[in-house]
Amino acid sequence: MLTALRRGCLSLCVLVCSTAALAEPQHAMTLYDEAPKYPSDFTHFDYTNPDAPKGGTLRLAGLNGFDSLNPFIPKGNAGDQIGLLYDTLTYHSADEPFTEYGLLAERIEKADDHSFVRFYLNPKARFNDGQPVTAEDVLFTFNTLIEKGHPLYRHYYADVAEVVVENPLQVRFDFKHSNNRELPLILGQLQILPKHWWAERDFTKTSLTAPLGSGPYRLVQVDAGRSLRYERVKDWWGKDLPVSRGLYNFNTIYIDYYRDMSVALEAFKAGQFDFNLEYSAKDWATGYNSPALRSGAIIKKSIKNHNPVGMQGFTFNLRKKMFQDPRVRQALSLLFDFEWTNKQLFYSSYIRTQSYFENSELAARGLPSEEELAILEPLRGSIPEQVFTQAYQTPISDGSGIIRERRLEAYRLLQEAGYRIENDQMVNAEGEPLAFEFIIAQANLERVLLPFKRNLAELGIEMTIRRADVSQYINRMRSRDFEMTSSIWSQSNSPGNEQRDFWHSSSVDNPGSRNFIGLQDPAIDSLVEGLINAPSRASLITHARALDRVLLWGHYVIPNYYIDTWRTAYWQHLAQPEVAPLYDYGLMTWWIKPDAAHPSTAADE
């Protein structure tokens, strides 16, 4: 048995040795412990103007209304820009792939083996009612999100073993494993909730009560489903921090909601709001033609997007019997004629998506490298054989709309899968027709689907297009009550824990996850875990490419298309810094020119 003296010496030794093994608290975190772009004494980000004038109102458009101001739960449709109410522990730099700088936490300390992260809160941090932000608020936030929040949080933070309040301004997150480099950075992105404000409120319910936060704006006006008005907090505690200088320059941000994008575009041209991020190729090509555009009062500008664009595609629900055979999915994919669609509907402005990590170095190209094969070979027999022998390529047409050869190939695949044509219908061995419903929430997608529907009909396949309102659509996605839909899986330059929510078996039955496909495959699970636990940037790239190949050759979606720019349109009274961030269009770095004419005046000229 140890004596008290020996126990004390041993404890002191352990403490000294452990402390020596820890990194010093830092002003920033990076994924692989590389030096951040900005040193500890930096004054502002390169993509901001620290002297930008404050003032004026930024008017924006929202679509399809809102019925909640709680974005953290899997209920309701939350209002736009609600994140402006909340500060996070750290701030994500928009010109680095994945670097987090201190915000609520003025310093961050990571264990060298990534077994924990410690946040030292800024003693000046305050909620907008004047109450200090404490470690108890951080603990409350984490526990509330895990117990009552969107299921995504349980996946994101699955490796957190314990949250320890060490003192009022110091909190530590201990991890179950020591090889998850991404988790400390993800935890830094926690939007901290005020424990005292939520004490008498039900977090699980949607509400239109303006919530309390510690962020640069407060919500001062709510017109249910129609409009929101945010007001800049002029005595915001964080306004002089390096991560905040040059940001949040508008005194007021007003959001007016529209039910239709076409109506919103006409309102923009009439000067009813100031900035529009355009998603429609047709509208970008022809929709802005107006006296205001010709006079220069409206400016159209494409800003280069250096982010991975991820995957947008027509999504098969593998929970449905008809889509469980990959030959059926591949056959249907052959009948989507992108080249004709791009030429006839999109003014040839789009690029066909060829990867789940498109527009990045993470995308798989050509045949697998030796490094990828080292990951993939142990899975041979449980993943598609084409992964090893063929470079993935979506089918290409001449854009004429005639796809006879592809239709014949689709018919051959369907025959292999046990289908035949009977009375002009494609039926399986039991005589059940190959027919399904495609559910959408956006009316403009219908014009893309109609040519696809015609191509399917020529093979006796019936696709019914069902348009649902936003709330119904959200509910059906959460309950997996659909056969086919259009989905988007956005990606970052440093993919990680969110991949569990996209593709992992553990997320298949979670109604709030983005595993819309219904993937439940041990091989894909192992690839996801390998990506999350990659020990270096090079390893991350290799694991992402390996996962990409397996997803592509599974034919789980019909890949759509993308652009590598942000299409922005704005009235000339808005100004922006000379340097744009690499990974955002940076609207919160913009400002209103002090002497500029109001856009509604310019629109009338």
C-alpha positions as CSV (number, residue, x, y, z in Angstrom):
1,M,0.0,0.0,0.0
2,L,1.3,3.5,-0.9
3,T,2.0,5.8,1.9
4,A,0.4,9.3,1.8
5,L,3.8,10.8,0.9
6,R,4.5,8.4,-1.9
7,R,0.9,8.8,-3.3
8,G,1.4,12.6,-3.2
9,C,4.8,12.3,-5.0
10,L,3.3,9.9,-7.6
11,S,0.4,12.2,-8.2
12,L,2.7,15.2,-8.7
13,C,4.9,13.2,-11.1
14,V,1.8,12.2,-13.2
15,L,0.6,15.8,-13.2
16,V,4.0,17.1,-14.4
17,C,4.5,14.4,-17.0
18,S,0.9,14.9,-18.3
19,T,1.3,18.6,-18.5
20,A,4.6,18.2,-20.4
21,A,2.8,16.1,-22.9
22,L,0.2,18.8,-23.6
23,A,0.4,21.4,-26.2
24,E,0.3,25.0,-24.9
25,P,-3.0,26.8,-25.2
26,Q,-3.3,28.4,-28.7
27,H,-5.3,31.1,-30.4
28,A,-6.2,28.7,-33.2
29,M,-6.7,25.1,-34.1
30,T,-5.8,23.3,-37.3
31,L,-6.7,19.8,-38.4
32,Y,-3.2,18.3,-38.6
33,D,-1.5,20.8,-36.2
34,E,0.0,22.8,-39.1
35,A,0.6,26.5,-38.4
36,P,-2.5,28.6,-39.0
37,K,-2.4,31.4,-41.6
38,Y,-2.9,34.1,-39.1
39,P,-0.5,34.5,-36.1
40,S,-1.7,35.2,-32.5
41,D,-1.2,38.9,-32.9
42,F,-3.3,39.3,-36.1
43,T,-5.7,42.2,-36.2
44,H,-8.2,41.1,-38.9
45,F,-8.7,38.6,-41.7
46,D,-7.3,39.5,-45.1
47,Y,-10.8,39.3,-46.7
48,T,-12.3,41.9,-44.4
49,N,-12.1,45.7,-44.4
50,P,-11.5,46.7,-40.8
51,D,-12.5,50.3,-41.7
52,A,-15.8,49.3,-43.3
53,P,-18.5,51.8,-42.3
54,K,-21.3,50.6,-40.1
55,G,-24.9,51.4,-40.9
56,G,-27.9,51.0,-43.1
57,T,-30.3,48.1,-43.8
58,L,-29.5,44.9,-45.8
59,R,-32.7,43.6,-47.3
60,L,-32.7,39.9,-48.3
61,A,-35.3,37.5,-49.6
62,G,-36.4,34.2,-48.0
63,L,-38.3,31.4,-49.7
64,N,-41.3,29.4,-48.5
65,G,-41.7,31.0,-45.1
66,F,-40.7,29.7,-41.7
67,D,-42.5,28.3,-38.6
68,S,-39.7,28.1,-36.1
69,L,-36.9,30.1,-34.5
70,N,-35.2,27.0,-33.1
71,P,-32.8,25.6,-35.7
72,F,-31.4,22.9,-33.3
73,I,-34.3,20.5,-33.3
74,P,-35.7,18.2,-36.1
75,K,-39.0,20.1,-36.2
76,G,-40.3,23.0,-38.2
77,N,-38.6,25.2,-40.8
78,A,-36.3,27.6,-39.1
79,G,-36.0,31.3,-40.1
80,D,-33.1,32.5,-42.3
81,Q,-29.9,33.9,-40.8
82,I,-30.8,32.7,-37.3
83,G,-27.1,31.8,-36.7
84,L,-26.4,35.6,-36.4
85,L,-27.9,35.4,-32.9
86,Y,-25.3,33.0,-31.6
87,D,-21.5,33.0,-31.0
88,T,-19.5,29.9,-31.3
89,L,-16.5,28.8,-29.2
90,T,-14.3,29.3,-32.2
91,Y,-14.6,31.1,-35.6
92,H,-14.0,29.3,-38.9
93,S,-11.7,31.1,-41.2
94,A,-13.1,31.5,-44.7
95,D,-9.7,31.5,-46.5
96,E,-8.3,28.3,-45.0
97,P,-9.5,24.8,-45.5
98,F,-10.1,24.1,-41.9
99,T,-8.8,26.5,-39.2
100,E,-10.7,27.6,-36.1
101,Y,-9.7,30.8,-34.3
102,G,-10.8,31.7,-30.8
103,L,-14.1,33.6,-30.4
104,L,-16.0,32.8,-27.1
105,A,-12.9,30.8,-26.3
106,E,-9.9,33.1,-26.3
107,R,-7.5,30.1,-26.1
108,I,-7.8,26.4,-27.0
109,E,-5.7,23.5,-25.7
110,K,-5.6,20.1,-27.4
111,A,-3.9,17.0,-26.0
112,D,-1.1,15.8,-28.3
113,D,-2.9,12.5,-28.7
114,H,-6.2,14.3,-29.4
115,S,-7.8,12.6,-26.4
116,F,-9.4,15.9,-25.2
117,V,-9.7,19.6,-25.9
118,R,-9.9,22.4,-23.4
119,F,-11.5,25.8,-24.1
120,Y,-10.6,28.9,-22.0
121,L,-13.6,31.3,-22.3
122,N,-13.1,35.0,-22.8
123,P,-14.0,36.7,-19.5
124,K,-15.5,39.5,-21.5
125,A,-18.0,37.3,-23.3
126,R,-21.6,38.2,-22.6
127,F,-25.1,37.1,-23.7
128,N,-27.1,40.0,-25.1
129,D,-28.9,40.5,-21.8
130,G,-25.6,41.2,-20.1
131,Q,-25.2,37.8,-18.4
132,P,-21.7,36.3,-18.7
133,V,-21.1,33.3,-20.9
134,T,-19.7,30.5,-18.6
135,A,-18.5,26.9,-18.8
136,E,-21.9,25.9,-17.4
137,D,-23.5,27.3,-20.5
138,V,-21.2,25.2,-22.7
139,L,-22.0,22.1,-20.7
140,F,-25.8,22.9,-20.9
141,T,-25.6,23.4,-24.7
142,F,-23.8,20.2,-25.3
143,N,-26.1,18.1,-23.1
144,T,-29.2,19.8,-24.5
145,L,-28.2,19.2,-28.1
146,I,-27.3,15.5,-27.4
147,E,-30.5,14.8,-25.5
148,K,-33.1,17.0,-27.2
149,G,-31.5,18.3,-30.4
150,H,-31.4,17.1,-34.0
151,P,-30.1,13.5,-34.3
152,L,-27.2,14.9,-36.3
153,Y,-25.6,16.1,-33.1
154,R,-25.5,12.6,-31.6
155,H,-23.5,11.5,-34.7
156,Y,-21.3,14.5,-34.8
157,Y,-20.4,14.2,-31.1
158,A,-20.6,10.5,-30.7
159,D,-16.9,10.2,-29.6
160,V,-17.3,12.6,-26.7
161,A,-17.1,10.7,-23.4
162,E,-17.5,13.5,-20.9
163,V,-17.7,17.3,-20.6
164,V,-16.0,18.6,-17.5
165,V,-16.5,22.1,-16.1
166,E,-13.1,22.8,-14.6
167,N,-13.9,26.4,-13.4
168,P,-16.4,29.1,-14.5
169,L,-14.3,30.0,-17.6
170,Q,-12.7,26.6,-18.4
171,V,-14.4,23.5,-19.9
172,R,-12.8,20.3,-21.1
173,F,-14.2,17.7,-23.6
174,D,-12.8,14.2,-23.0
175,F,-13.0,11.7,-25.9
176,K,-13.6,8.0,-26.1
177,H,-10.8,7.5,-28.5
178,S,-7.6,9.4,-29.2
179,N,-7.4,9.4,-33.0
180,N,-10.2,11.7,-34.0
181,R,-8.4,14.9,-35.1
182,E,-11.5,16.6,-36.4
183,L,-13.6,16.5,-33.2
184,P,-11.9,19.3,-31.3
185,L,-12.5,21.6,-34.3
186,I,-16.1,20.5,-34.6
187,L,-16.7,21.2,-31.0
188,G,-15.3,24.7,-31.5
189,Q,-18.3,25.3,-33.8
190,L,-20.8,24.8,-31.0
191,Q,-23.3,27.7,-30.9
192,I,-23.5,28.4,-27.2
193,L,-27.0,28.7,-25.6
194,P,-27.8,30.6,-22.4
195,K,-28.7,28.1,-19.7
196,H,-30.6,30.7,-17.7
197,W,-32.8,31.7,-20.6
198,W,-33.8,28.1,-21.5
199,A,-34.4,27.2,-17.9
200,E,-38.2,27.9,-18.1
201,R,-38.6,27.0,-21.8
202,D,-39.2,23.7,-23.6
203,F,-36.3,23.1,-26.0
204,T,-38.1,20.3,-27.9
205,K,-40.9,22.6,-29.2
206,T,-40.9,24.9,-32.1
207,S,-41.4,28.6,-31.1
208,L,-41.6,32.0,-32.7
209,T,-40.3,33.7,-29.6
210,A,-37.1,35.6,-30.4
211,P,-34.3,33.6,-28.7
212,L,-31.4,35.0,-26.7
213,G,-27.9,34.6,-27.8
214,S,-24.5,36.3,-27.5
215,G,-24.0,37.1,-31.2
216,P,-23.6,40.2,-33.2
217,Y,-27.3,40.6,-33.9
218,R,-30.6,40.3,-32.0
219,L,-34.0,39.5,-33.5
220,V,-36.3,42.5,-32.9
221,Q,-39.3,41.7,-35.2
222,V,-41.0,38.5,-36.2
223,D,-43.9,38.3,-38.6
224,A,-44.8,34.6,-38.6
225,G,-43.8,33.1,-41.9
226,R,-43.5,36.4,-43.6
227,S,-40.5,38.5,-42.4
228,L,-37.7,38.8,-39.9
229,R,-35.8,41.9,-38.7
230,Y,-32.4,41.6,-37.1
231,E,-30.7,44.5,-35.4
232,R,-26.9,44.9,-34.9
233,V,-25.9,44.7,-31.2
234,K,-23.9,47.9,-31.0
235,D,-22.3,47.0,-27.7
236,W,-21.7,43.4,-28.7
237,W,-18.9,42.1,-26.5
238,G,-16.9,40.6,-29.5
239,K,-16.9,43.6,-31.8
240,D,-13.2,44.4,-31.4
241,L,-11.9,40.8,-31.7
242,P,-9.6,40.1,-34.6
243,V,-12.1,37.5,-36.0
244,S,-14.8,40.2,-36.0
245,R,-13.2,43.3,-37.3
246,G,-14.7,44.3,-40.6
247,L,-17.7,41.9,-40.2
248,Y,-21.4,42.6,-39.4
249,N,-21.5,46.1,-40.9
250,F,-25.2,46.4,-41.4
251,N,-27.2,48.0,-38.6
252,T,-30.3,46.1,-39.7
253,I,-30.9,42.9,-41.7
254,Y,-34.5,42.5,-43.0
255,I,-35.7,39.3,-44.6
256,D,-38.9,39.3,-46.6
257,Y,-40.3,35.9,-47.6
258,Y,-41.6,34.8,-51.0
259,R,-43.4,31.7,-52.0
260,D,-41.9,31.5,-55.5
261,M,-38.4,32.3,-56.8
262,S,-39.8,33.9,-59.9
263,V,-41.8,36.4,-57.9
264,A,-38.7,37.0,-55.7
265,L,-36.6,37.8,-58.8
266,E,-39.1,40.4,-60.0
267,A,-39.1,41.9,-56.6
268,F,-35.3,42.1,-56.6
269,K,-35.3,43.9,-60.0
270,A,-37.9,46.3,-58.6
271,G,-35.6,47.2,-55.8
272,Q,-37.4,45.4,-53.0
273,F,-34.3,43.7,-51.7
274,D,-30.6,44.2,-52.2
275,F,-28.7,40.9,-52.8
276,N,-29.6,37.7,-54.5
277,L,-27.7,34.4,-54.8
278,E,-29.0,32.9,-58.0
279,Y,-29.5,29.2,-58.4
280,S,-31.3,29.1,-61.8
281,A,-29.2,29.0,-64.9
282,K,-32.1,30.3,-67.0
283,D,-32.7,33.2,-64.7
284,W,-29.0,34.0,-64.6
285,A,-28.9,34.1,-68.4
286,T,-32.0,36.0,-69.1
287,G,-34.0,36.9,-65.9
288,Y,-32.1,40.0,-64.8
289,N,-32.6,41.9,-68.0
290,S,-34.0,45.2,-66.9
291,P,-33.3,49.0,-67.0
292,A,-31.5,48.8,-63.7
293,L,-29.1,46.2,-65.0
294,R,-28.4,48.1,-68.2
295,S,-27.8,51.3,-66.2
296,G,-25.4,49.6,-63.8
297,A,-27.7,50.0,-60.8
298,I,-27.8,46.2,-60.6
299,I,-24.4,44.3,-60.7
300,K,-24.1,40.7,-61.7
301,K,-20.9,39.0,-60.5
302,S,-19.7,35.4,-60.5
303,I,-17.4,34.7,-57.6
304,K,-15.1,31.7,-57.8
305,N,-16.1,28.9,-55.5
306,H,-13.1,26.9,-54.2
307,N,-15.2,24.6,-52.0
308,P,-16.0,21.0,-52.9
309,V,-19.6,21.1,-54.2
310,G,-20.4,17.6,-53.0
311,M,-23.1,15.6,-54.7
312,Q,-26.5,16.7,-56.0
313,G,-28.5,13.9,-57.5
314,F,-31.8,12.1,-58.0
315,T,-31.8,9.9,-55.0
316,F,-33.0,6.3,-54.8
317,N,-34.5,5.1,-51.5
318,L,-33.0,1.6,-51.1
319,R,-35.7,0.9,-48.5
320,K,-38.0,0.4,-51.4
321,K,-37.9,-3.1,-53.0
322,M,-37.8,-1.8,-56.6
323,F,-34.5,0.0,-56.1
324,Q,-32.5,-2.6,-54.2
325,D,-31.0,-4.1,-57.4
326,P,-28.1,-2.0,-58.5
327,R,-28.8,-2.9,-62.2
328,V,-32.2,-1.2,-61.9
329,R,-30.6,1.9,-60.5
330,Q,-27.9,1.9,-63.2
331,A,-30.6,1.4,-65.9
332,L,-32.6,4.4,-64.7
333,S,-29.4,6.5,-64.6
334,L,-28.8,5.8,-68.3
335,L,-32.1,7.5,-69.1
336,F,-31.2,10.9,-67.7
337,D,-29.8,12.9,-70.6
338,F,-27.7,15.6,-69.0
339,E,-26.2,17.0,-72.2
340,W,-29.6,17.6,-73.8
341,T,-30.9,19.1,-70.5
342,N,-27.9,21.4,-70.1
343,K,-28.1,22.6,-73.7
344,Q,-31.9,23.1,-73.8
345,L,-32.7,24.3,-70.3
346,F,-29.5,25.6,-68.7
347,Y,-27.8,27.5,-71.5
348,S,-24.9,25.0,-71.3
349,S,-23.8,26.6,-68.1
350,Y,-23.5,23.5,-65.9
351,I,-20.8,20.8,-65.5
352,R,-21.8,17.1,-64.9
353,T,-21.1,15.9,-61.4
354,Q,-18.7,12.9,-61.4
355,S,-17.9,12.7,-57.7
356,Y,-19.3,12.9,-54.2
357,F,-16.5,15.4,-53.5
358,E,-16.7,17.2,-56.8
359,N,-14.6,20.4,-57.4
360,S,-11.8,19.3,-55.1
361,E,-8.7,17.2,-54.8
362,L,-10.8,14.7,-52.8
363,A,-12.6,13.5,-55.9
364,A,-11.7,10.1,-57.3
365,R,-10.3,10.2,-60.9
366,G,-9.0,7.5,-63.1
367,L,-8.2,4.1,-61.6
368,P,-7.3,3.6,-57.9
369,S,-3.8,4.6,-56.9
370,E,-1.6,2.1,-54.9
371,E,-2.6,3.9,-51.7
372,E,-6.3,3.6,-52.5
373,L,-5.9,-0.1,-53.4
374,A,-4.4,-0.7,-50.0
375,I,-7.7,0.5,-48.5
376,L,-9.9,-1.2,-51.1
377,E,-8.4,-4.6,-51.5
378,P,-9.5,-5.9,-48.1
379,L,-13.1,-5.1,-49.2
380,R,-12.9,-7.0,-52.5
381,G,-15.9,-9.1,-53.0
382,S,-18.1,-6.8,-50.8
383,I,-17.8,-3.8,-53.1
384,P,-18.6,-3.4,-56.8
385,E,-15.8,-5.0,-58.9
386,Q,-15.8,-2.0,-61.2
387,V,-14.1,-0.1,-58.4
388,F,-10.9,-1.9,-59.3
389,T,-11.2,-2.1,-63.1
390,Q,-12.9,1.0,-64.4
391,A,-12.7,4.7,-64.0
392,Y,-16.2,6.0,-63.2
393,Q,-17.8,8.2,-65.9
394,T,-21.4,9.2,-66.2
395,P,-22.9,8.4,-69.7
396,I,-22.4,11.0,-72.4
397,S,-24.8,11.9,-75.2
398,D,-24.5,14.2,-78.2
399,G,-27.1,16.5,-76.8
400,S,-29.6,15.8,-79.6
401,G,-32.1,14.1,-77.3
402,I,-31.7,10.8,-79.1
403,I,-30.3,8.2,-76.7
404,R,-31.2,5.0,-78.5
405,E,-28.0,3.1,-77.5
406,R,-28.4,4.1,-73.9
407,R,-32.0,3.0,-73.9
408,L,-30.9,-0.4,-75.3
409,E,-28.3,-0.8,-72.6
410,A,-30.9,0.2,-69.9
411,Y,-33.3,-2.5,-71.3
412,R,-30.5,-5.1,-71.2
413,L,-29.8,-4.3,-67.5
414,L,-33.5,-4.4,-66.6
415,Q,-33.8,-7.8,-68.3
416,E,-30.8,-9.1,-66.3
417,A,-32.7,-7.9,-63.2
418,G,-35.7,-10.0,-64.1
419,Y,-37.9,-7.3,-65.8
420,R,-39.8,-7.6,-69.1
421,I,-42.2,-5.5,-71.1
422,E,-45.8,-6.6,-70.9
423,N,-48.7,-4.5,-72.3
424,D,-46.3,-1.6,-72.8
425,Q,-45.3,-1.7,-69.1
426,M,-42.0,-2.7,-67.6
427,V,-42.8,-5.4,-65.1
428,N,-40.9,-7.8,-62.8
429,A,-41.2,-11.5,-62.5
430,E,-44.3,-11.1,-60.3
431,G,-45.9,-8.9,-62.9
432,E,-45.5,-5.7,-60.8
433,P,-44.9,-2.6,-62.9
434,L,-41.7,-0.5,-62.4
435,A,-43.4,2.7,-61.3
436,F,-42.4,5.2,-58.7
437,E,-43.1,8.7,-57.3
438,F,-40.6,11.5,-57.5
439,I,-41.3,14.0,-54.7
440,I,-40.1,17.6,-55.0
441,A,-40.6,20.9,-53.1
442,Q,-39.3,23.3,-55.8
443,A,-41.5,23.9,-58.8
444,N,-38.5,24.8,-61.1
445,L,-37.2,21.2,-60.8
446,E,-40.2,19.9,-62.6
447,R,-38.9,21.1,-66.0
448,V,-35.7,19.1,-65.5
449,L,-37.7,16.0,-64.6
450,L,-40.2,16.0,-67.5
451,P,-37.6,15.0,-70.2
452,F,-36.4,12.3,-67.8
453,K,-40.0,11.2,-67.3
454,R,-40.4,10.9,-71.1
455,N,-37.3,8.8,-71.5
456,L,-38.5,6.5,-68.8
457,A,-41.9,6.2,-70.4
458,E,-40.4,5.0,-73.7
459,L,-39.2,1.9,-71.8
460,G,-42.6,1.4,-70.1
461,I,-41.4,2.9,-66.7
462,E,-43.9,5.3,-65.0
463,M,-42.6,8.1,-62.9
464,T,-45.1,10.4,-61.2
465,I,-43.9,13.8,-60.1
466,R,-45.4,14.9,-56.8
467,R,-44.9,18.4,-55.6
468,A,-45.3,18.9,-51.8
469,D,-45.3,22.0,-49.7
470,V,-42.1,22.6,-47.7
471,S,-43.4,21.3,-44.4
472,Q,-44.9,18.2,-46.0
473,Y,-41.7,17.6,-47.9
474,I,-39.5,17.9,-44.8
475,N,-41.8,15.5,-42.8
476,R,-41.7,12.9,-45.6
477,M,-37.9,13.1,-45.8
478,R,-37.6,12.7,-42.1
479,S,-40.0,9.7,-42.1
480,R,-38.3,8.3,-45.2
481,D,-41.7,8.2,-46.8
482,F,-40.6,8.6,-50.4
483,E,-39.4,6.5,-53.4
484,M,-37.2,9.0,-55.2
485,T,-36.3,12.6,-54.6
486,S,-33.5,15.2,-55.3
487,S,-30.9,15.5,-52.6
488,I,-27.8,17.5,-52.0
489,W,-24.8,16.3,-49.8
490,S,-22.6,19.3,-49.3
491,Q,-18.9,18.7,-48.5
492,S,-16.1,20.6,-47.0
493,N,-12.4,20.6,-47.7
494,S,-11.9,18.5,-44.6
495,P,-14.7,15.9,-44.5
496,G,-15.1,13.9,-41.3
497,N,-17.7,13.0,-38.8
498,E,-20.6,14.2,-40.9
499,Q,-19.9,11.3,-43.2
500,R,-21.5,9.0,-40.6
501,D,-24.7,11.0,-40.9
502,F,-24.6,10.6,-44.8
503,W,-23.6,7.0,-45.4
504,H,-23.1,5.0,-42.2
505,S,-25.3,2.2,-41.0
506,S,-25.7,3.9,-37.7
507,S,-27.7,6.7,-39.3
508,V,-30.0,4.6,-41.5
509,D,-32.9,4.6,-39.0
510,N,-32.4,8.1,-37.6
511,P,-35.2,10.3,-39.0
512,G,-33.1,13.4,-38.9
513,S,-30.0,12.1,-40.6
514,R,-29.1,12.7,-44.3
515,N,-28.8,8.9,-45.0
516,F,-31.7,9.4,-47.4
517,I,-30.5,6.5,-49.6
518,G,-30.9,4.0,-46.8
519,L,-27.3,2.8,-46.9
520,Q,-26.5,0.0,-44.5
521,D,-23.3,-1.6,-45.7
522,P,-20.4,-2.8,-43.6
523,A,-17.9,-2.0,-46.3
524,I,-19.0,1.6,-46.6
525,D,-19.0,1.8,-42.8
526,S,-15.4,0.9,-42.7
527,L,-14.5,3.4,-45.4
528,V,-16.3,6.1,-43.5
529,E,-14.5,5.3,-40.3
530,G,-11.1,5.2,-42.1
531,L,-11.8,8.7,-43.5
532,I,-12.8,10.1,-40.1
533,N,-9.6,8.7,-38.4
534,A,-7.2,9.6,-41.2
535,P,-3.9,10.7,-39.5
536,S,-2.8,13.2,-42.2
537,R,-4.0,15.3,-45.0
538,A,-2.6,12.9,-47.6
539,S,-4.4,10.0,-45.9
540,L,-7.6,11.9,-45.7
541,I,-7.5,12.5,-49.5
542,T,-6.8,8.8,-50.2
543,H,-9.7,7.7,-47.9
544,A,-12.1,10.2,-49.5
545,R,-11.2,9.0,-53.0
546,A,-11.7,5.3,-51.9
547,L,-15.1,6.1,-50.4
548,D,-16.0,8.1,-53.5
549,R,-15.4,5.2,-55.8
550,V,-17.5,2.8,-53.8
551,L,-20.4,5.2,-53.6
552,L,-20.2,6.1,-57.3
553,W,-20.2,2.4,-58.5
554,G,-23.1,1.6,-56.2
555,H,-25.4,3.8,-58.4
556,Y,-27.2,5.1,-55.3
557,V,-28.0,8.4,-57.0
558,I,-28.2,9.8,-60.6
559,P,-25.6,12.5,-60.5
560,N,-26.8,15.9,-61.5
561,Y,-24.7,19.0,-62.3
562,Y,-22.9,21.9,-60.7
563,I,-21.2,25.2,-61.2
564,D,-17.9,26.3,-59.7
565,T,-18.9,29.9,-59.0
566,W,-21.4,31.7,-56.8
567,R,-23.8,33.7,-59.0
568,T,-24.4,36.9,-57.1
569,A,-26.5,39.9,-58.1
570,Y,-26.7,43.1,-56.0
571,W,-27.6,46.7,-56.1
572,Q,-24.8,49.2,-56.5
573,H,-25.2,50.7,-53.1
574,L,-23.5,47.6,-51.6
575,A,-19.7,47.5,-51.4
576,Q,-17.3,44.6,-50.7
577,P,-13.6,44.2,-49.8
578,E,-11.1,44.0,-52.6
579,V,-10.1,40.5,-51.5
580,A,-12.8,37.8,-51.5
581,P,-12.5,34.8,-49.2
582,L,-11.5,31.6,-50.9
583,Y,-14.4,29.5,-49.5
584,D,-17.3,31.9,-49.2
585,Y,-18.8,34.9,-51.0
586,G,-18.5,36.7,-47.7
587,L,-21.8,38.7,-47.5
588,M,-21.2,39.6,-43.9
589,T,-18.0,41.4,-44.9
590,W,-19.9,43.7,-47.2
591,W,-21.3,47.2,-46.3
592,I,-23.5,49.9,-47.6
593,K,-21.9,52.9,-49.3
594,P,-22.7,55.9,-47.1
595,D,-23.8,58.2,-49.9
596,A,-25.4,55.7,-52.3
597,A,-28.9,56.1,-53.6
598,H,-31.6,53.7,-52.2
599,P,-32.2,50.9,-54.8
600,S,-36.0,51.6,-55.0
601,T,-35.1,55.1,-56.2
602,A,-32.7,53.7,-58.8
603,A,-35.3,51.2,-60.0
604,D,-37.7,53.9,-60.8
605,E,-35.3,55.9,-63.0
